[in-house]
Amino acid sequence: MDRQRLQARLIERFEIDPDVARIVAREAADLADRGVYAADFDEPLRVEIVITNLADAPEGSTLVERWNWWLGALELSHGEYQRFRVRPDVV
């Protein structure tokens, strides 16, 4: 997972604050490094996978809400994703 590339794509796609993009990109990189996603889906977590799934979140959601929404779905279906959520009070 190219953390810098993801951060840039998040800013570009969702037009958000770079600090928020940095936090979400860091969590995505941690998720990729742990190999949880790769083990569940038989492919590594890539930038475009993150962007595509965050774009599916309910319209009007903040980036943190989008990230946590996706992780919530992954938690329900596979478990082990809760620890990668972003606390809304830290952004």
C-alpha positions as CSV (number, residue, x, y, z in Angstrom):
1,M,0.0,0.0,0.0
2,D,1.5,3.3,-1.1
3,R,0.4,5.5,1.8
4,Q,1.4,8.8,0.1
5,R,-0.4,7.9,-3.1
6,L,-3.5,7.0,-1.1
7,Q,-3.4,10.3,0.7
8,A,-3.2,12.2,-2.6
9,R,-6.1,10.2,-4.1
10,L,-8.2,10.7,-1.0
11,I,-7.7,14.5,-1.3
12,E,-8.4,14.5,-5.0
13,R,-11.5,12.2,-4.9
14,F,-13.1,13.5,-1.7
15,E,-11.8,17.1,-1.6
16,I,-10.9,16.9,2.0
17,D,-8.4,18.3,4.5
18,P,-4.9,16.8,4.0
19,D,-4.7,16.1,7.7
20,V,-7.8,14.0,7.6
21,A,-6.5,12.2,4.5
22,R,-3.2,11.5,6.3
23,I,-5.0,9.9,9.2
24,V,-7.2,7.6,7.0
25,A,-4.2,6.7,4.8
26,R,-2.2,5.8,7.9
27,E,-5.0,3.5,9.1
28,A,-5.3,1.9,5.6
29,A,-1.5,1.3,5.5
30,D,-1.7,-0.3,8.9
31,L,-4.5,-2.5,7.7
32,A,-2.5,-3.5,4.6
33,D,0.6,-4.1,6.7
34,R,-1.2,-6.5,9.1
35,G,-2.4,-8.6,6.1
36,V,-5.9,-8.9,7.4
37,Y,-7.6,-7.7,4.2
38,A,-5.3,-9.8,2.1
39,A,-6.1,-12.9,4.1
40,D,-9.8,-12.3,3.9
41,F,-10.0,-11.4,0.2
42,D,-7.0,-13.2,-1.3
43,E,-5.5,-10.0,-2.7
44,P,-3.5,-7.2,-1.2
45,L,-5.3,-4.0,-0.1
46,R,-4.6,-1.4,-2.9
47,V,-5.3,2.3,-3.2
48,E,-8.1,1.8,-5.7
49,I,-9.8,-0.8,-3.5
50,V,-9.9,1.8,-0.7
51,I,-11.1,4.6,-3.0
52,T,-13.9,2.5,-4.6
53,N,-15.2,1.2,-1.3
54,L,-15.2,4.7,0.4
55,A,-17.1,6.1,-2.6
56,D,-19.9,3.6,-1.9
57,A,-20.5,5.1,1.5
58,P,-23.7,7.1,2.1
59,E,-23.7,10.4,0.2
60,G,-22.7,13.4,2.4
61,S,-20.5,11.3,4.7
62,T,-17.2,12.8,5.9
63,L,-14.1,10.8,5.0
64,V,-13.8,9.5,8.5
65,E,-17.5,8.4,8.4
66,R,-16.8,6.7,5.0
67,W,-13.8,4.9,6.4
68,N,-15.6,3.7,9.5
69,W,-18.7,2.7,7.5
70,W,-16.5,0.5,5.2
71,L,-14.7,-1.0,8.2
72,G,-18.0,-1.6,9.9
73,A,-19.1,-3.7,7.0
74,L,-15.8,-5.6,6.9
75,E,-16.1,-6.2,10.7
76,L,-19.6,-7.6,10.3
77,S,-18.6,-9.9,7.5
78,H,-15.1,-11.0,8.6
79,G,-14.2,-9.6,12.0
80,E,-10.8,-8.2,13.0
81,Y,-11.4,-4.7,11.5
82,Q,-12.6,-2.7,14.5
83,R,-9.1,-1.8,15.6
84,F,-8.5,0.1,12.3
85,R,-11.4,2.6,12.8
86,V,-10.7,6.3,13.2
87,R,-12.1,8.0,16.2
88,P,-14.1,11.0,15.0
89,D,-12.8,13.1,17.9
90,V,-9.2,12.9,16.8
91,V,-9.8,14.7,13.5
